[in-house]
Amino acid sequence: MSGFFKSSIGRKVAMALSAFFLMFFLIIHLAVNITSLFSADLFNELSHFMGTNPLVQFGLQPVLIFGVVFHFVMGFILELKNRKAIGVKYAQNNGAANSSWVSRNMIYSGLVILAFIVLHFIDFWIPELNTKYVLGDMSGMHGADYRYFHELVEKFENPLRVGAYVVSFVLLGLHLAHGFTSAFQSMGVTAGRKKTLQQIGKAYSIIIPALFIVIALYHHLNPHH
């Protein structure tokens, strides 16, 4: 297994697999969050299930955290090794003529997205852990109000936080625009399908981040709904 990760192909395949997992998670996360636009009760029920189900909490959640850390660490390792391998030629190469701005700056968009994930954990995950395991409230309720929906709306009252979310999701879209097709290329399944995969990737990289932005803006503009 160690030899697998030491090889360039092995690292790229591992990176691709973690990318597929995280892209699938984004769809699940969006599916839950988008219900907050039309039904606070449904959002609360889904959030309560995700927040208390043992399989999700002690099975899928650790895998997700590992996937996030692994993806970014592997991404930085690949970027550093690529730059080291190219060496002086990298400085002489006209990068703009051979690759897009996004593909040449994946490490920077990745850093911003990583910072956003940390902010997201501070906003929602850490308070959730505090409520459940420190305060001992597993009900998802404070008095007559469900705390999940209340916390969501409360977080999006601050325009600076909403702005950070919007910028992060725009960069996530740019990151996905290149990363989607790149992941399939790493798995060697683009033969004869590259154009189709690029179209699917383009749609995914626009629709998913855009809907997350809609959720943030909607709750910011409707703080007391």
LINCOR-V77680 format. One record per pair of residues at least 6 apart in sequence whose C-alpha atoms are under 6 Angstrom apart, sorted by the first residue. I is the first residue (numbers start at 1). J is the second residue. D is the distance in Angstrom with one decimal. If there is no record, write none. Layout:
BEGIN
i->[I,I]
j->[J,J]
d->[D,D]
END
This chain:
BEGIN
i->[4,5,12,13,13,15,16,18,18,35,36,44,109,113,131,132,140,140,141,153,156,156,157,166,169,173,173,173,176,177,177,177,180,181]
j->[10,11,186,186,187,71,183,67,71,43,43,148,171,168,137,138,146,147,147,219,162,220,220,213,209,205,206,209,205,201,202,205,201,198]
d->[4.9,5.1,5.8,5.6,5.9,5.9,4.4,5.8,5.7,5.4,5.2,5.7,5.9,5.9,5.7,5.2,6.0,5.7,5.1,5.6,5.8,5.0,5.1,5.6,5.2,4.6,5.9,5.8,5.2,6.0,5.6,5.2,5.4,5.9]
END
